[in-house]
Amino acid sequence: MSLIRLGIFGSAFDPPTLGHLDVLQQAATGHDCILLVPSAFHAFDKNPLPFSLRLQMLQCFIDEADVGCPLEVCDLESELLEQAPGKPVYTYDLMTALTSKYQGKATISFIRGPDNASPETWKRFYKWREIEKKWPIFTATERLAVRSSDVRKVLESSKIADDDLQQGLNMLLPSVQAFIMNHNLYQTGNS
């Protein structure tokens, strides 16, 4: 029995964007399956939407996304957070846990978006050198400069009728757009 090639793509996914989709499309050719792992407690002091909402958005995203290999949502970070409440879940710890979980079933590699590949960002990762030694890393190139922070910024400053709101929504898959609109997420400009 051959091992499956399992890619691990972590992010806040706040929200999942067409930029994330582009990274996944690039990585798909080298993987049999990709796990999308939303951060439960971000190491870089981000303050995302609640984990449960991001899991739901991510499920909408993968139900619609077609990247060339299966995608699965993995909530392992929430389990790791329960083991050490109040402490960030680091990529190194996540990769170690997944390697143990899939031992004998899969070869694990880390998928890195272009934003995290910049040396100034990558070197902030806990045990970044060890990650480079222990796991193959697929680094996507910047083909579509869409960041979750850009989407949030546009949506937070927009009202329902604004052209800016539509601009922000156009950076998302339709299922994620609908989820955001149905749950009135990020839209602090609405009053």
C-alpha positions in Angstrom: 0.0 0.0 0.0 1.5 3.3 -1.0 1.3 6.4 1.2 -0.9 9.3 0.2 0.7 12.7 -0.4 -1.0 14.9 2.2 -0.6 18.7 2.1 -1.2 20.8 5.2 -2.3 24.4 4.6 -2.9 26.5 7.7 -4.3 30.0 7.9 -6.7 32.1 9.9 -9.1 31.8 7.0 -10.8 34.9 8.1 -12.3 34.7 5.5 -11.1 32.1 3.0 -10.4 34.0 -0.2 -9.6 33.6 -3.9 -6.0 34.0 -2.8 -6.3 30.9 -0.7 -7.9 29.1 -3.7 -5.0 30.1 -5.9 -2.5 28.6 -3.4 -4.5 25.4 -3.3 -4.7 25.2 -7.1 -0.9 25.5 -7.3 -0.3 22.9 -4.6 -2.9 20.4 -5.8 -0.7 18.8 -8.5 1.8 17.6 -5.8 -0.8 16.2 -3.4 -3.4 13.5 -3.2 -5.4 15.5 -0.6 -5.0 18.8 1.2 -6.0 19.5 4.8 -7.1 23.1 5.5 -6.3 23.9 9.1 -7.8 27.1 10.5 -5.9 28.6 13.4 -7.5 28.2 16.7 -5.3 30.7 18.6 -3.0 32.6 16.2 0.6 33.0 17.1 0.9 36.4 15.5 -1.7 38.1 17.8 -4.5 38.1 15.2 -8.0 38.4 16.5 -10.1 36.5 14.0 -13.8 35.7 14.0 -14.8 32.8 16.3 -13.4 29.5 15.3 -16.8 27.9 14.7 -17.8 30.6 12.2 -14.5 30.2 10.4 -14.9 26.4 10.2 -18.4 27.0 8.7 -17.0 29.4 6.1 -14.2 27.1 5.3 -16.6 24.2 4.8 -18.6 26.4 2.3 -15.3 27.2 0.6 -14.2 23.6 0.1 -17.7 22.5 -0.9 -17.4 24.9 -3.8 -13.7 24.9 -4.6 -12.3 22.7 -7.4 -8.6 22.5 -7.2 -7.7 19.1 -8.7 -7.5 17.1 -5.5 -9.8 16.6 -2.5 -9.8 19.2 0.3 -10.8 18.6 3.9 -11.2 20.8 6.9 -9.1 19.8 9.8 -10.0 21.2 13.3 -7.0 19.6 15.0 -5.8 23.0 16.2 -8.8 23.3 18.5 -7.9 20.0 20.1 -4.3 21.1 20.6 -5.5 24.4 22.1 -7.6 22.4 24.6 -4.4 20.7 25.7 -2.7 24.0 26.4 -5.4 26.7 26.8 -4.4 30.3 26.2 -1.3 29.4 24.3 -0.8 29.8 20.5 -0.9 26.6 18.5 2.4 26.7 16.5 2.8 25.3 13.0 5.6 23.0 14.2 3.3 21.5 16.9 0.5 21.0 14.4 2.8 19.4 11.8 4.2 17.1 14.5 0.7 16.0 15.6 -0.4 15.4 12.1 2.8 13.4 11.3 2.0 11.2 14.2 -1.7 10.9 13.3 -1.0 9.9 9.7 2.2 7.8 10.4 2.2 4.9 8.0 -0.7 6.3 6.0 0.7 9.5 4.4 3.7 11.6 3.7 3.1 15.1 5.1 4.2 18.4 3.5 3.6 22.0 4.5 1.9 24.3 2.0 3.0 27.9 2.4 1.4 30.9 0.8 3.5 33.7 -0.6 2.7 36.0 2.3 4.3 33.6 4.8 7.2 32.8 2.5 8.8 36.2 2.9 11.9 35.8 5.1 10.8 38.5 7.6 7.5 36.6 8.1 8.8 33.0 7.8 11.5 33.6 10.4 8.8 34.6 13.0 7.5 31.0 12.8 8.3 29.0 15.9 11.0 26.4 15.0 11.0 27.5 11.4 14.4 25.8 10.8 13.1 22.5 12.2 10.1 22.8 10.0 12.3 23.2 6.9 14.4 20.1 8.0 11.5 17.8 8.9 8.9 18.4 6.2 8.9 19.2 2.5 7.5 22.7 1.9 5.5 23.7 -1.1 5.6 27.5 -1.6 3.0 29.1 -3.8 3.9 32.0 -6.0 2.0 35.3 -5.9 -0.4 35.0 -8.8 -3.5 36.6 -7.2 -2.8 39.2 -4.5 -5.9 38.8 -2.4 -5.6 38.8 1.3 -8.2 38.2 4.0 -7.2 41.4 5.6 -8.0 43.3 2.4 -11.5 41.7 2.3 -12.2 42.5 5.9 -11.0 46.1 5.5 -13.4 46.6 2.5 -16.3 44.9 4.2 -15.9 46.6 7.5 -16.0 50.1 5.9 -18.9 49.3 3.5 -22.6 49.5 3.6 -24.9 47.0 1.8 -25.4 49.2 -1.2 -21.8 50.3 -1.6 -19.8 49.4 -4.7 -16.9 48.8 -2.3 -18.9 46.0 -0.6 -19.3 44.2 -4.0 -15.5 44.7 -4.6 -14.8 43.0 -1.3 -17.2 40.1 -2.0 -15.6 39.6 -5.5 -12.5 38.4 -3.7 -14.4 35.4 -2.4 -16.2 32.3 -3.7 -19.9 32.8 -4.0 -20.7 30.4 -1.2 -18.4 32.3 1.2 -20.0 35.6 0.0 -23.4 34.2 0.8 -22.3 33.0 4.2 -20.8 36.4 5.1 -23.9 38.3 3.9 -26.4 35.8 5.6 -24.5 36.2 8.9 -23.7 39.9 8.6 -20.0 39.3 9.2 -17.4 42.0 9.0 -19.9 44.7 8.0 -19.6 47.2 10.9 -20.5 50.0 8.4 -24.1 48.8 8.4 -26.4 50.7 10.6 
